Amino acid sequence: MAIPDWLDETESRAWKGYVLTRDRLAAAIGRDLARESDLTFVEYHVLASLHSTPQHRMGLSELADTLQWSQSRLSHQITRMERRKLVARESATRDARCSDAVLTETGLETLRNAAPGHIASVRKHFIDNLDDAQLATLADTFDTLLKYLTGGEPGPSPQNT
């Protein structure tokens, strides 16, 4: 077994900081959403994902890929949201053997009502705590990581130059 290339102090701070920050941001924004709109963090993201598509519908497989969830997790989540009439499951327009998740009128209204509070929460817990340079650096960093994680070429790093 090869000896691992352990993280140095800066690498460890960056990784642990990301993980702790991600979890705490999701929890804080989730608490605000639940209090102000009776939506969970997860429900908001499902609704927002559907809202961003033409006709507010998306195949379940595509939605699972978008959210990076298993088919099983998504199916359970959609079932819970169907009970609240936030989404509906319908035959896919392109293939009747498949199903689409569709944003309902109730879901659309719920999302529209929740969006201003969600944005205020994102600003309070995230955006307003960073200056313009930090925000730009963070945006560039996430662009690089997302490009790599979605099959693009990794950005330059000190180890690769």
Phi, psi and chi 1 to 4 in degrees:
 res  aa     phi    psi   chi1   chi2   chi3   chi4
   1 MET       -  134.0 -179.9 -169.7  -86.1      -
   2 ALA   -73.4  148.8      -      -      -      -
   3 ILE   -73.8  129.5  -62.1  172.5      -      -
   4 PRO   -66.8  149.9   15.9  -20.1      -      -
   5 ASP   -85.8   85.4 -175.0   11.5      -      -
   6 TRP   -57.3  151.7  -63.1  108.4      -      -
   7 LEU   -74.8  137.7  -58.5  179.7      -      -
   8 ASP   -78.6 -178.9   66.1   26.2      -      -
   9 GLU   -60.5  -44.4 -176.6  179.6  -19.4      -
  10 THR   -67.4  -44.1  -58.6      -      -      -
  11 GLU   -61.1  -42.2  -67.7  165.7  -22.2      -
  12 SER   -64.9  -43.9 -177.0      -      -      -
  13 ARG   -59.9  -43.5  -87.5 -175.8   50.8 -129.9
  14 ALA   -64.0  -47.3      -      -      -      -
  15 TRP   -66.1  -51.3  174.2 -113.9      -      -
  16 LYS   -64.1  -38.4  -71.8  176.6 -176.5  176.1
  17 GLY   -62.1  -42.4      -      -      -      -
  18 TYR   -61.8  -49.8  162.7   73.7      -      -
  19 VAL   -62.3  -48.0  169.8      -      -      -
  20 LEU   -65.4  -41.4  -69.0  171.4      -      -
  21 THR   -65.9  -45.2  -59.9      -      -      -
  22 ARG   -56.2  -48.5  176.3 -158.3   63.5 -155.2
  23 ASP   -65.9  -42.6  -67.7  -13.1      -      -
  24 ARG   -71.1  -36.6  -70.4  177.8 -174.0 -154.8
  25 LEU   -63.8  -46.1  -81.9  171.0      -      -
  26 ALA   -60.8  -40.8      -      -      -      -
  27 ALA   -66.5  -45.7      -      -      -      -
  28 ALA   -65.1  -45.4      -      -      -      -
  29 ILE   -68.3  -37.6  -66.6  166.3      -      -
  30 GLY   -62.4  -41.5      -      -      -      -
  31 ARG   -62.1  -43.8  -78.9 -170.6  -59.4  -86.7
  32 ASP   -62.2  -44.1  -70.0  -11.1      -      -
  33 LEU   -60.8  -46.3  -87.8  167.7      -      -
  34 ALA   -62.1  -41.7      -      -      -      -
  35 ARG   -69.2  -41.9 -177.3  178.4   55.2 -109.7
  36 GLU   -92.0  -24.5  -65.3  176.9   20.6      -
  37 SER  -137.3    1.8   65.5      -      -      -
  38 ASP    58.5   33.1 -163.8   31.0      -      -
  39 LEU  -117.8  148.1  -77.4  175.2      -      -
  40 THR   -86.1  165.3   66.9      -      -      -
  41 PHE   -55.3  -44.4 -171.1   76.2      -      -
  42 VAL   -65.8  -46.0  167.3      -      -      -
  43 GLU   -59.2  -42.6  -71.5  169.2  -27.4      -
  44 TYR   -58.2  -44.0 -174.4   89.1      -      -
  45 HIS   -70.6  -33.1  -74.0  -74.4      -      -
  46 VAL   -64.0  -49.3  170.2      -      -      -
  47 LEU   -60.7  -44.2  -64.9  176.6      -      -
  48 ALA   -64.7  -37.7      -      -      -      -
  49 SER   -63.6  -43.1  -66.0      -      -      -
  50 LEU   -67.7  -38.1  -68.1  172.9      -      -
  51 HIS   -62.7  -31.0 -175.5  -96.1      -      -
  52 SER   -80.5    2.0   68.7      -      -      -
  53 THR  -106.6  157.8   63.3      -      -      -
  54 PRO   -59.9  137.4  -19.8   29.5      -      -
  55 GLN    60.9   13.6  -59.1  165.7  -10.1      -
  56 HIS    53.7   42.9  -59.3  157.2      -      -
  57 ARG  -142.5  152.2   69.6 -174.7  -55.5  133.0
  58 MET  -154.5  141.8 -172.1 -176.8  -62.2      -
  59 GLY   -58.8  144.3      -      -      -      -
  60 LEU   -60.6  -37.9  -68.9  176.3      -      -
  61 SER   -64.4  -43.5  -65.8      -      -      -
  62 GLU   -65.4  -40.4 -176.3 -177.2   -3.8      -
  63 LEU   -64.6  -41.5 -175.9   55.7      -      -
  64 ALA   -60.6  -42.4      -      -      -      -
  65 ASP   -63.9  -43.4  -72.3  -14.7      -      -
  66 THR   -59.4  -43.9  -63.1      -      -      -
  67 LEU   -85.2   -9.0  -62.1  168.8      -      -
  68 GLN    61.2   45.7  -68.8  -69.3  -72.1      -
  69 TRP  -116.3  161.1  -68.1   -1.7      -      -
  70 SER   -74.7  158.1   69.0      -      -      -
  71 GLN   -58.9  -39.2  -68.8  -77.0  -19.8      -
  72 SER   -64.2  -47.1  175.8      -      -      -
  73 ARG   -60.1  -45.2  178.4 -178.8  179.8 -168.9
  74 LEU   -63.4  -42.7  179.4   63.3      -      -
  75 SER   -59.2  -44.2 -179.3      -      -      -
  76 HIS   -64.4  -41.2  -70.8  -65.7      -      -
  77 GLN   -65.2  -44.3 -176.3   63.4   50.1      -
  78 ILE   -62.7  -39.8  -66.2  -62.4      -      -
  79 THR   -59.7  -45.5  -62.4      -      -      -
  80 ARG   -62.6  -40.4  -72.8 -171.2  -65.7  -86.6
  81 MET   -73.6  -29.1  -67.0  175.6   74.4      -
  82 GLU   -64.6  -39.5  -79.5  179.9  -55.7      -
  83 ARG   -60.1  -31.6  -75.1 -171.6 -152.6  120.3
  84 ARG   -89.8    0.4  -65.5 -175.8   59.2 -162.5
  85 LYS    64.1   27.9  -56.2 -157.0 -177.7  -42.6
  86 LEU   -83.2  -32.4  -61.1  171.0      -      -
  87 VAL  -138.8  164.0  -61.8      -      -      -
  88 ALA  -131.5  152.6      -      -      -      -
  89 ARG  -102.6  125.1 -138.0 -179.0  -70.6 -123.8
  90 GLU  -133.1  157.8  -63.9  179.3    0.5      -
  91 SER   -59.2  140.1  -68.1      -      -      -
  92 ALA   -66.3  140.6      -      -      -      -
  93 THR   -67.8  -28.9   53.5      -      -      -
  94 ARG   -92.1  -18.3   68.7 -152.1  165.7  -77.2
  95 ASP  -158.6  106.2 -175.9  -12.8      -      -
  96 ALA   -62.8  -14.8      -      -      -      -
  97 ARG   -77.4  -14.6  -64.5  170.3  -62.5  172.9
  98 CYS  -106.9  165.3  -61.8      -      -      -
  99 SER  -118.8  147.9  -66.2      -      -      -
 100 ASP  -110.0  148.3  -74.3  -12.8      -      -
 101 ALA   -92.9  132.7      -      -      -      -
 102 VAL  -126.1  131.8 -179.2      -      -      -
 103 LEU   -71.5  123.7 -174.1   60.3      -      -
 104 THR   -84.6  171.4   63.1      -      -      -
 105 GLU   -60.7  -40.4  -74.6  -58.9  -41.8      -
 106 THR   -62.6  -43.0  -60.4      -      -      -
 107 GLY   -63.5  -42.3      -      -      -      -
 108 LEU   -63.2  -45.5 -177.9   58.6      -      -
 109 GLU   -63.7  -41.8 -177.4  179.6  -23.5      -
 110 THR   -62.0  -44.3  -59.4      -      -      -
 111 LEU   -63.4  -45.9 -180.0   63.5      -      -
 112 ARG   -60.9  -39.0  -75.3 -179.0  177.7  149.9
 113 ASN   -71.2  -32.4  -69.8  -24.7      -      -
 114 ALA   -82.2  -27.3      -      -      -      -
 115 ALA   -56.7  -46.4      -      -      -      -
 116 PRO   -60.8  -41.2  -24.9   35.2      -      -
 117 GLY   -67.3  -37.2      -      -      -      -
 118 HIS   -62.3  -47.5  172.7   70.0      -      -
 119 ILE   -62.5  -42.0  -64.7  -59.0      -      -
 120 ALA   -60.8  -40.0      -      -      -      -
 121 SER   -67.2  -42.5 -176.5      -      -      -
 122 VAL   -60.7  -43.2  168.6      -      -      -
 123 ARG   -62.0  -48.4  -74.6 -165.1  174.6  -75.7
 124 LYS   -61.5  -47.1  173.9 -175.6  174.8 -174.6
 125 HIS   -90.7  -13.7  -62.3  -63.6      -      -
 126 PHE  -131.5  -72.6 -177.3   66.8      -      -
 127 ILE   -57.1  -49.3  -57.6  -63.4      -      -
 128 ASP   -71.0   -7.0  -67.2  -13.5      -      -
 129 ASN   -95.5    2.0  -68.0  -67.8      -      -
 130 LEU  -124.1  144.2  -58.1  170.2      -      -
 131 ASP   -83.3  173.6   64.4   31.3      -      -
 132 ASP   -58.5  -40.5  -69.3  -15.6      -      -
 133 ALA   -67.6  -41.8      -      -      -      -
 134 GLN   -63.8  -41.8  -69.8  170.6  -42.8      -
 135 LEU   -64.3  -42.9 -160.9   54.8      -      -
 136 ALA   -64.6  -42.1      -      -      -      -
 137 THR   -63.0  -43.8  -62.2      -      -      -
 138 LEU   -64.1  -43.1 -162.5   54.1      -      -
 139 ALA   -60.8  -44.4      -      -      -      -
 140 ASP   -63.1  -41.2  -70.6  -15.9      -      -
 141 THR   -61.7  -47.9  -60.5      -      -      -
 142 PHE   -67.7  -35.2  -73.1  129.3      -      -
 143 ASP   -58.0  -44.9  -74.6  -13.2      -      -
 144 THR   -62.8  -47.6  -61.2      -      -      -
 145 LEU   -65.3  -42.5  -69.4  169.4      -      -
 146 LEU   -65.3  -37.2  -76.6  169.6      -      -
 147 LYS   -60.6  -45.9 -177.7  176.9 -179.7 -178.4
 148 TYR   -63.5  -46.9  165.4   72.1      -      -
 149 LEU   -71.3  -17.1  -68.1  168.2      -      -
 150 THR  -105.2   19.8   56.6      -      -      -
 151 GLY    96.9    2.2      -      -      -      -
 152 GLY   -81.3  178.7      -      -      -      -
 153 GLU   -76.4  139.6  -67.0  -64.8  -42.4      -
 154 PRO   -66.9  148.8   17.8  -23.1      -      -
 155 GLY   -73.0  169.3      -      -      -      -
 156 PRO   -67.6  143.0   22.2  -28.9      -      -
 157 SER  -134.6  159.0   69.6      -      -      -
 158 PRO   -55.6  -33.4  -23.7   31.1      -      -
 159 GLN   -72.9  -23.2  -69.4   87.7    5.8      -
 160 ASN   -97.6   -1.4  -65.4  -19.5      -      -
 161 THR  -103.9      -   55.6      -      -      -
